[in-house]
């Protein structure tokens, strides 16, 4: 067996894949037209999500070599170490146990499960109390507005999920999110709110984050200036933190302080008490369904063989595109508008985790690691940057994300849904197949273009194609499927880090800027 500490290029499959990538590869239009069983063979399903990878530029030989790479990197052993709670975050000597937050027992032990269950009950009880009006402000009036103050993982996760589950937030208090310390970002939210009916939630792991504390102090000033008595300010403040002593020093009451732990990274924390604003928005029951969906994907990741394992397969296709086809970026384009913030969320998760140039043993990385992740809603992108995808000089692998059902209560919702998904399928196929100069010339000739113009115009209107993509289909967009989708990308990122032998769970590049800001402030 290959050493658990072997660098990726030392794995036998790595040079094999290098040779396979150097050989001429069939064009995707050929692979799709000549392989009748390709779609079935390159599809897999888990937790209400189906992956169609038939448009990846891989052959059966390449696929087998990629699976061998994962096996040789001992992805399964590294996964099991994470779930056990081994301190796999070596630079900070911490376990990585966001998976323990899903509300189920596991190999991390009963003590952690009990702590998680207790805090989850507190979160859901408080969220439902706010929604029902049982929990009130200083004047005993129910809260109509919740303002979440946080940045990075304390903002992106709950904000993204709230948008994705917006159909469940149409009743109950309005939840607002402020991350940027620019004064207008906060003012634009607060200026139309009634302070007596506003709850401020301050989310910070350390309770030392400059941007968050600046906004939190400004919110407290606004509450007092708007008539909230200083001695009853605590009725309008909630702290979510792994540092309760720090929040207590700043005046946050213990009964309105919710906890998580130092083994939860910010970008993996939406499952923790940091999900309280989401739980207030959708209700405690829906929040638990959200966790259950993630747990279902965890179970799949831990029990299904690597060759049929959704997170592993997505990770391997990404490594093939990044390391062997040399594609430096990766595009994520959801076609459901409620997933509008999903790409920025994954962007942080992926780039903060795998944007590394040092192996876990401290030696320099000699292969490409995390790609530049970018994108947004697919329909919008079609009328903007898709032009570059189709005819530019870059090859950009794509994740298309679609939903197979529609739950919007609009009379013509089914028509809208059909248009959206038709465009998704058409774009994936167009990027894969393209259209050759010869085929374009024949088409223009058939349409009556003069012979003198055919050659030049055919070049302008032809498309190389051969752009690799995944299609992820959610059978519906509900709390469970959203939880599963997020966990899918979490485990994909983990698997790639396991193969690259890097630490996906520190972020020293983020810390550098914070340190410099503090030093400059002290000058």
Secondary structure, DSSP 8 states (H G I E B T S, - for coil): ---TT--GGGSHHHHHHHHHHHS----HHHHHHH-TTHHHHTEEEETTEEEEEEESS--HHHHHHHHHHHHHTTHHHHHHHHHHT---BTTTTB---GGGGGS---TT-HHHHHHHHHHHHHHHHHHHHHHHT-SB-TTS-B--EEEEE--THHHHHHHHHHHHTGGG-SSS-EEEEE---SHHHHHHHHTTS-GGGEEEEEE-SSS--HHHHHHHHHHHHHHHHTT--GGGGGGGEEEEES-HHHHHHTT--GGGEEE--TTS-GGG-TTSGGGHHHHHHH-HHHHHHHHHHHHHHHHHHHHS-GGG-HHHHHHHHHHIIIIIS---EEEEEESSGGGTTHHHHHHHHHHHHH---B-TTS-B--S--S-EEEE--HHHHHTTTHHHHHHSS---EEEEEEES------TTHHHHHHHHHHHHHHHHHHHHH-B-HHHHHHHHHHTT--HHHHHHHHHHT-B-----EEEEEES--SHHHHHHHHHHHHHHHHHHHHHHT--TT--HHHHHHHHHHHHHHH-
